[in-house]
Amino acid sequence: MIFDKPTYFKKSILATAIFAVFGTMSPVHSVPLAVQKEVPTNFANIVEPLLPAVVNISTTTEVSANRRYQEMPNFPPGTPFDEFFRYFFEEGQPTRPRKTTSLGSGFVVSQKGTEALIVTCAHVVADADKITVILNNDTELKATVVGQDRRTDLALLKVTTDQKLATVEWGDSTTARVGEWVIAVGNPFGLSSTVTIGIISTIARNISARAKGAPAVDYIDGYIQTDASLNMGNSGGPMFNIDGKVIAISTAIFSPNGGNIGIGFGIPSAIAKTTIEQLKKYGHTKRGWLGVTIQAITPEIAESLDLKTTSGALVGAVASGSPAAKAGIKRGDVILSFDGKPVKESRSLPRMVGEATIGSKVPVTLWRESKEVKLETLVGEFEEAQQEGLIVDPSEEADTQRTKKGPEILGMFIKEIKPAEFERYGVSEKGVVIVGLDPDSEAAEKGLRPGDFITETTISGKHERIVTSEQLLKLIEDAQKQGKKQVLLLINRGGVQRFITLALTKPSKPATPKAAE
């Protein structure tokens, strides 16, 4: 940032003189000036002791080669183009696994003996087979993951070293103000120990509407936005205040080209500190869970519900067996307050619930049928509910949406339904749903389509209730090995059941899934 001091001070003196003459004429518009900290004229003294605590993180991930990963263009058989692309896609593809590498940033928060803990972003180390931490003095250390949390995009790493490492302290992001200085340190584009300076542009920024598929948007109710230059590789690096304390962790940028345009975001330290402490203690987070899907209340929705304001969270769905369901919360209810605290915006509710004491009973105020309803609900545990399949993992859902397929059998791509998806598919028990089809398969010819629910199979007169994808795959494979001719499937489509027979023959060519609408 270019700062023209002479011009600035001339304008400041002029502004002061004008205020002295005319300020008393309009007392309504005069605003008392807050006492400010002394603005540093040089950031070197602040940055110098912090740099050794900031590290580079390099990850290596092995990706298995898959010849069917890319689909061959459809050219007439025997033509030169057909032969060329067939060689390229089917024969020319490498069969050996390949390795991919990525770079990120992190910082040392504590050291006890030879063991040091390092904070970074979860997306920096996600699915990594090897993690290397590179210190400020170029020492390379092998790191292991203590724990990671996709909801906040945070991870905690552990390294072992005989060196005495520099550490940094957490600051208080709740006291941060728009216009305050922020110092970002990281590893953009692999350029280690890069320092950039900016200000806090906005506090409590909601980026969920723009961050498609971002794992953290359902829990963080407000990011710290800055114009300090952030680029690819800055993720996981600290943002310091002028006291040299971490008030945010770099996590995302908005950019049309992948480079900095002056809009970057940090995870507030108030959220990060609590998450890291849980990862350190348990290896995972322990958060409260209510079991509702919510959405924001627009002025139109408020008017239709006879609400005077747009405060609160509209319940779009209630998970079966969840604390909310047991307490009597219904779809269409508006949650006005939780545990005695008003829900000012829908995006603030996940964090309010997440910070509630697990197992406690808390009061909830609802808006239902134009009047307030008060009830109590137990606070469940988010991670426990996720393990039981009561919550759909956002990353799994995103993968399904991208690939539009799951395990393949008889030309059908199938997916196992979890309890959290019962309402979506209109079922009340676990089972298997078709998510894609080979358009040339018998299943497609007989009218099966994405969204059909496979509830039962019959092979040689033996009926089997289908609950999991693995179960269905094994039944079909065993029947094929035994030389069985066909399978009878019971299909549930929108509550209407019918039987379909399919030949137990393996497809002669790789199946191409048809995307579900």
N, C-alpha and C positions, 0 to 999 in steps of 0.2 A: 504494500500500500504506500503510495507516494503522499507525503505529508508536507505541505508548504507552510512552514512555521511562520515566516514573516506575514504572509497573507492572513493566516489564522489569527495571529495576535492583533493585527490591525482591525479585523472584523470584531474580535472579542472586545477591544477597547471601545469601538463605536457602539456595539450593542449595549455595553455597560453604561455608556453616557446616555443613550436614548432611554434606557430603563430608569436612570436616575431622574431624568427630566419628566418623563411621561408616565412612569410606573404608578405613581400615586393617583393619577387621574382616573384609572380604571381598576379599582381594588377588586372587582369581581374576577378579573382575569389574572391577577397576580398570584403566583404559586411560590410558596416558600421553597428555597433550594435545600436539598438534603446535604448533610455533611459528607463529603467525598474523601475516599482514600487518596493518598498522593499517587498520581499516575507516574509509573516508571518511565524515565527517559531512555532507559537501556534495559532490555530484557535478558541480557547475557548473564547477569548475576543470579537471576531466577532460574534460568534454564540449565546452567552449568552443573549444579549438583543433581539435577533430575535425569540427565541423559544416561548415566550408567544403569539406571533402573529400567529403562525402556529397551525391549529386546525385539529381535526379528524372529519370526516363526516361519519355518519352511516345512511343508508337508509333502509326502509322496503317497500316491494312491495307485494301486494296481487295478487296471480295468481289463476285464477279460474280453478277448476278441469274439465277435459274433457275426458270422457271415450274413445272417438274416437281419442285422440291425438296420441296413438300408434296403429299401425295396427297389427292384430293378424296373426301369421304365418299360412300358408295354409296347414292343415293336413287333411287327410281323415275323413269325418264325423263319429262320434261314436267311434273313437279310443281314447285310454287313453290320448295321447298328445293333441288331439282336445279338450277333456273335461277340461284338466288341463289349457291350455292356454285360453280357452273361459272363465273360471272362473277368471283367473288372469287379462285378458285384459278387459272383459265386466262386470264382477260382483265384482271382487276383487279390482277394482280401487276406491280410495276415491272420494266421491262426494262433500266433503266440500272444500272450497277454501284453499289454503296453502299460507304461507307467506315466502318470501325469503328476505335475508338481504345481504348487501354488505358494504364494507368499502372503504373510500377514504381519501383524504387530501384536505386542503384548507388554505387560509390565509386571515387575516383581513386587508382591505385596507383603511377603513375609519370608523369613528364613529361620529355621531352627536346626542348629548343628549343620550338617551337610545337606539338609533337605530344604529346598526353596519352592515356594508356590508362586505361580504366574497366572495372571488373568488375561484372557483374550476373548474373542467372539466364537460362539459355537460353530458358525458357518466356516470359520477359518480352518478348524480341525475336523469338521464333519467327515466321517467315513475314511479318514486318513489311516494308512497302514504304518506310516513312519512319521514321527514329528521331531523336528530338530529345532532347538532354541539357540539362536546365535546372539551372544552377549555383545555389549558395546565394544569390548576389546577383541572381538572376532572369535572368541572361544565358542566351540560348538558342543552342545549338550543334548543328549537323548532325553526326550520328555514323554511322560505318560499322562493320560487323562484321568484326573481325580473324579471329575463329574462334569456334565454339561446339561444345559437347559435351553431347549429350542424356543420356549415361550418368551424368554428375554434375550435370546441369542448370546448367551454367556457360557464360558467354559473355564474350568480351573485345571491347570497343568502342574505337574510336579517334576522337578529335576534334582539330581544329586551332584554336588560339587564341593570341593575343598576350599574354593574361593569364598571370600566374604563379599556377598552381593549387596549393592545399594537397593534400598526399598523406598516406596513412596507411601504417603498417607491418603486416606479418603477425606474428601471435603464434603461439605453439606450443600447438595444441589437445591434443596428447598429454599435456601436463602439467595440463590443466584438471581440476578436481575437482568432484564434486557438492556443491552448497551455496555455490560461489563466485558473486560478483556478475557479472552480465552486463548490458551497456548496448546496447540495440538502437536504431538510428537509421534512419529511412526516411520513406516517403511514403504512409502508410496513407490510403486513400480520397481521395488527392490532397492531403492536408494535409502540406505540405513541412516538412522538418527536425523531424519529431516524434521525441522522445526518450522511451523507456520503460526502466524498470529492473526487473530481476528476478534470479533466481538460476538456476544450472544445476540442473535437476531430475533429469536422468539423462544419463549418457554412454553412447555406443555403443548408442543405441536403434535397434531394427530396426522399420521401419514398412512393410516390403514386404507384410505380410499385409493391411494396411488400405489402402495406397495403390494402388488399382486403376488400372492403366495408367500409373503414374508411370514416367518414363523413367530415373530414377536408381537405382531400387531394386536393379538387378542388379549394381551396382558398389560403392556406398557401403555398407560393412558396419556403420556406426554413426553416427547423427546425434546432435547435441547438442540435448537437449530443454531448454526453458526456460519459465518462467512469465511472462517479460517479455511485455507485451502486443504481439502481432503480429496484423495484419489485412491485408485485401486491399490491395495496394500496397506492402507491406513487402518483398515478394520482391526479392532482389538487394541488399538493404541490409546493412550490416555489423553484426555483434555484437562489441562490444569488451569486453575485460577491464578491470579497474581501472587497468591500466598504459596504457590507451589503444591497445591493439594488437588487430587483428582476429583473433579465434579461431574465428569461424564466419560463414556467410552465410545470412541468412534465406531459407527456401525453401518452407516448408509449414506449415499449421496443421491441427489437428483441430477441427472445429466442426460442430454440427448446423444452424447457421443462417448460416454465412459470417463470423461475428464472433468476437472473441476469447473463449475460455473458459479461458485459462491454459495451453494446450498448444501450443507452437510448436516448430519444428525448424530447425536450422541445419546447413549443410554444413561439416564440420570444416576448419579452415584447413590441416591437414596434407595433406588431399586436394586442396583448392582451390588451394593454392600451386603444387603440381606440375602440376596441370592447366592453370592459367593460364600457367605458364612454357612449356609445350608449345604452347599456342595462340599465344603470342607468337612462338615460334621457327618453328613449322611452319604455323600457320594451322589446325591440327587436332591431335588427340592422336595419340600413337604408343604403343600398349599391347600387351602380350603377349596371345596367344590360344592356347588349348588345343583348343577345339572340342568341348566336352562340355556337355550339359544336366544340371544337378544338382538334387538335392532334399535336404531335411533328413532326418536319421535319427531316427525316433521310437523309443521303447523297444520297441515291437512289431516294428519293422523290425530293430532291433539283435538282438532275440531270434531272429528267423527266420534271420538271417545268422550267428548264433553269435558275435556281437560282444559284448564285455563292457561297452562304453560306447556313447554316442550321438555320439561325436566322429567327424569325417570328413564326406565328401560322397558321397552315393549317385549314381552315374552313371545317368541316365535315358535318354540317347541320345548317340550319337557322330556328329558331322558327317562326311559322306563326304569323303575327301581331307584331313581335318584332321590336325594333328600328333598328336592323341590316337589317331586311327585308325591312322596309320602306326606309332605306337609299340606298338600292340597293346592299348590300353585298350578294354574292352568294356562293353556295357550290363550293369548289375547289379554292376559293380565298385564298391568303396568306396575313395575316395582318402583315405588316412590322412595322408600328408605330401607336400609339394611343395617341391622345391629344399631339402630338409633341414629344412623347417619344418613342425611338426605342424598339421594342419587341425582346429582345435578345433570350429569350426562351419562348416556348408556355406556360409553367406553370406560367410565370410571368404575363400573360395577365389578368386572373381573378381578381387578386388583383389590377392591374392598373385600370381596369374598376370599381371595387368595391369602390375604393377611389375617383373616379371622382364625380363631383358635379351632383346630380340628377336634371334633367331638363335642363342641359346645353347642348350646341351644340359643339361638339369637332371634330377636323379634324382626318381623318383616311387615312393612305396610304396603298394601297393594291398592290399585285402582281397578275396580271391577264393576261393570254395569252402573257407571256414573256415581259410585260411592266408594269410600275407603273401606278396606277390609284388613284387619290385623290378624296375624297368625305367627306361629313360631316354627322354626325349622332347625334341624341339626345341620352342622357343617361337616360334610364328608371330606375325604382326602382325594385330591385330584389325581395323584400318581397311582393310588390304589384302584380308583375307578378306571383309569386308563389301562391298567394291567388286566382288568376284568372285561375289557372290551366295551365299556359303557361310554367311552369317549373315542371319537375317531381322531387318529393322529393326523394333524394337518399335512405333514410331509407325505404320509401314505396316500392321503386323498389327492394331493397335488400330483404325485407320481401316477396315480390311476388316471387322472384327468389328462396328463400329458401323453401317456402311452395308449390309453383307451383299451388296455387288455390286461389279462392276468394269465394264470395257467391255461393251456390249451388242451382240449380233448374233443375228438370227433368234430372238429371244425368250430367248436364253441370256445370262446374265451370267458372264463368264469372268475368270480370273486366271492369270497366268503363274507357274509353279512354279519356285522356286529350289532349288539343291542342298540347302540347309538343311532343306527341307521334303520331301525324297524319302521319308524313313522315314514321315512322317506320312501321306502319300498312297499309300504302298506302291508307289512307282515307283523306277526307277534312272537316269532321264535327264530332261532338261528337257522341259517340255511345257506344256499348257494344261488347266486344270481348270474345270469348271462350278461356280460358287459361288452361283448364284441362277437362278430361272426365272420367266418370265411365266406364271402359271397358265393363261392362255387361249391360249398359243402351241402350235404344232404340236409343238415339242420336248417340252413337258410332256405333251401328249396321247399321244406315242409312248413315254413312260416314262422319258425322261431325267431325271436328278435331280442335286442338288448332290453333288459328290464324284466325278462321272464324269470320266474323263480322256480328252480328245480327242487321239488320237495321229496320225490321218491323214485327209486329205480326198481325194475323187476327184470331179473335175468333167470331164465329157466324156471319160472314160477316162484322164485324167491324174492320177496319184497324187502326193501331196505330203505329206511328213512334217512334222507341225506341231511347232514348237519355241517360238514366241513368240506373244503375243496380237496384236501388230501384223501378223504374217505371216498369221494366220487372218483377221483383219479385212480385209486387203487382198485376199486370195484371194476372199472372199465378195463384196466390193464390186465387184471387177473382173468377176466372173462375172455379177453383176446388171446391170452396164453393158452386157455383151455379150449380154444376153438369155438367159442359160442358165436352164434350168427347175428344176434341183435339184442338190443336193450329197449325196454319200455320205460319211458320217462313220464312222470306225472308233473305237469307244468301248471303253475299258478300265475295267472296274468290278471292283475287288478281284482283279485278275489274269485275269479272264474277259473276252475280247474279243468284240464283236459289231458289226454294221453297222447304221446308222440312216440313212434318207434324209429330207431336209428340203427343202421347197420354197424356192426362192430368191426369196421375196417379202418386201418390207419390211412390218413390222407397221403396221396402220392407226391405232394409237393408242399412246400412251406405255406402255411395259411396266412392270409392277409386279413387282419381284423377290420371290421366295419365299425366306424365310430358310433357310439351310442349318442342319440340326440339329447 
